[in-house]
């Protein structure tokens, strides 16, 4: 069984679902890339605030599936410039201990130039 959803508190997109949960034979949740866009569609200022909003959005998707950040197996983090790394690292994002596996990639652009 597969449940696709957009939780309350996260801006919905007509192009994709924020989460897709597979429950058979094992329960697995697939989460779309979360960015620093608030529910009202406004974009947070600066990489640190965008990171905090992205994690808030992730937590909303997880909560809608009855999960928490402790259930995350892997993060893939995309930054558009190496100069954003310090802002991201000092954003105050709270991760479980031990943290999940992670990959950090620098890319040319994200979905919007403001991100």
Secondary structure, DSSP 8 states (H G I E B T S, - for coil): -EEEE--TTS---SS--SEEEE-SSS-EEEE----SB-TTS-B-SHHHHHHHHHHHHHHHHHHHTT--GGG--EEEEEES-GGGHHHHHTS-----SS--EEEEEE-S--SSTT-
